[in-house]
Amino acid sequence: MSSFALQQEFLRLLSTHQRRLHSLCRIYYLRAEDRQDAFQEIVLQLWKSYPSFNATAHVATWMYRVALNTIFSRLRQAKAQPQWVGWSEQLQHLPNPDDLVAPADAADALHEAIHHLSAVDKAVVLLHLEGYGYQEIAALLDLSTTTVSTRLYRIKGKLEKRLKGQLL
């Protein structure tokens, strides 16, 4: 396959599945700039690994695996970096009064609640919401099916508690 044809096929796949990648970024990052940076890093990692992609796996599964590994790597790097935020930058991050109002949209409330979960729990719930079965989630995240089932049960309780707290 020529380089041009390879690029065109990759762009077609990316176009088809970009909504899922943006959803992942939205779950893990609150700020639009962080989401955009993460999305660009995911696309770069997908492009780097595309030549070695074999069609034995479903393309969406492969993309999720690369995207989640990229996000987890970014989160580990961010945790390892010391936070040197100046006073003026801290003031810029004070909440906007409009942001203090509870989200009116149920999807926004759900995304906000999911954001507070651990990195692995976010991945589990997002894959579940995308329609992946327990075995597929377990394979993607290197967990047992029982662990996925248990985590989903606990995640549902956490989300329910957080969402009820927002409504009160």
Order of alpha helices (4+ residues) and beta strands (2+ residues): alpha-alpha-alpha-alpha-alpha-alpha-alpha-alpha
